[in-house]
Structures are given as structure tokens and as C-alpha cells.
Amino acid sequence: MTTAAIFHDAAMEYYDLGKIAKAKENTDIYEDYLQKAYVLSKEAALKGQADITDTFWKYVYTRSAA
């Protein structure tokens, strides 16, 4: 598993936790999780761009970060 994939998976977990917090009306926790998800997703996109051999996933990470 590449570093970009690890960052992406962690970002998606934070996003899911954020959705759960929002459903429970914990807006502070929701915003915190979304901020963490964004930072990790951005890092995944940057790491994916650096990996030239992995042509498909670098675009997926970039789109996910957006």
C-alpha cells in the first residue's frame, strides 16, 4: 500500500466520522474531522502526484481532495 493510499484511507475514515458527528449534532467535532480529512486528502493527492508509476490513482486522490 502506498503512502498516498494510506493518507486517502485515513481521510475517508475522518470524513465518515465527521458525518456521524454531524448526525449527532456535534458541529465542533464535525468541523474538526472534516478539517483533518481535508488535510490528509490533500497530502494523498500530493503524494499521488509524486508517484509517476501510479497513473490512475493520482487523479482519483486529486478529485477526492477537491
C-alpha positions as a printed NumPy array, in Angstrom:
array([[  0.   ,   0.   ,   0.   ],
       [  1.423,   3.366,  -0.968],
       [  1.692,   6.378,   1.297],
       [ -0.921,   8.169,  -0.778],
       [ -3.357,   5.279,  -0.31 ],
       [ -2.804,   5.276,   3.44 ],
       [ -3.443,   9.028,   3.64 ],
       [ -6.523,   8.671,   1.457],
       [ -7.974,   5.846,   3.55 ],
       [ -7.406,   7.817,   6.752],
       [ -9.06 ,  10.878,   5.196],
       [-12.119,   8.847,   4.245],
       [-12.353,   7.478,   7.796],
       [-12.261,  11.007,   9.219],
       [-14.917,  12.049,   6.714],
       [-17.165,   9.191,   7.815],
       [-16.613,  10.071,  11.476],
       [-17.499,  13.649,  10.617],
       [-20.78 ,  12.582,   9.049],
       [-21.608,  10.611,  12.201],
       [-20.777,  13.623,  14.386],
       [-22.97 ,  15.85 ,  12.208],
       [-25.869,  13.411,  12.541],
       [-25.454,  13.633,  16.311],
       [-25.423,  17.449,  16.009],
       [-21.836,  17.826,  17.265],
       [-20.812,  20.633,  14.915],
       [-17.438,  21.33 ,  16.558],
       [-16.369,  17.71 ,  16.241],
       [-17.798,  17.574,  12.708],
       [-15.719,  20.555,  11.59 ],
       [-12.599,  19.142,  13.249],
       [-12.974,  15.797,  11.476],
       [-13.62 ,  17.473,   8.138],
       [-10.529,  19.645,   8.541],
       [ -8.425,  16.548,   9.287],
       [ -9.95 ,  14.735,   6.323],
       [ -9.154,  17.658,   4.034],
       [ -5.519,  17.864,   5.136],
       [ -4.982,  14.125,   4.742],
       [ -6.745,  14.078,   1.393],
       [ -4.598,  16.957,   0.187],
       [ -1.463,  15.098,   1.279],
       [ -2.677,  11.976,  -0.519],
       [ -3.149,  13.995,  -3.694],
       [  0.333,  15.484,  -3.422],
       [  1.937,  12.103,  -2.697],
       [ -0.016,  10.557,  -5.577],
       [  1.274,  13.189,  -7.978],
       [  4.848,  12.337,  -6.979],
       [  4.336,   8.642,  -7.79 ],
       [  4.775,   8.572, -11.561],
       [  4.161,   4.826, -11.922],
       [  0.646,   5.02 , -10.468],
       [ -1.16 ,   6.957, -13.212],
       [ -4.77 ,   6.144, -12.294],
       [ -4.865,   6.74 ,  -8.548],
       [ -3.109,  10.095,  -8.589],
       [ -6.128,  11.571, -10.357],
       [ -8.572,   9.877,  -8.001],
       [ -6.818,  11.348,  -4.954],
       [ -6.79 ,  14.794,  -6.564],
       [-10.511,  14.624,  -7.299],
       [-11.254,  13.333,  -3.817],
       [ -9.35 ,  16.213,  -2.25 ],
       [-11.375,  18.669,  -4.278]])
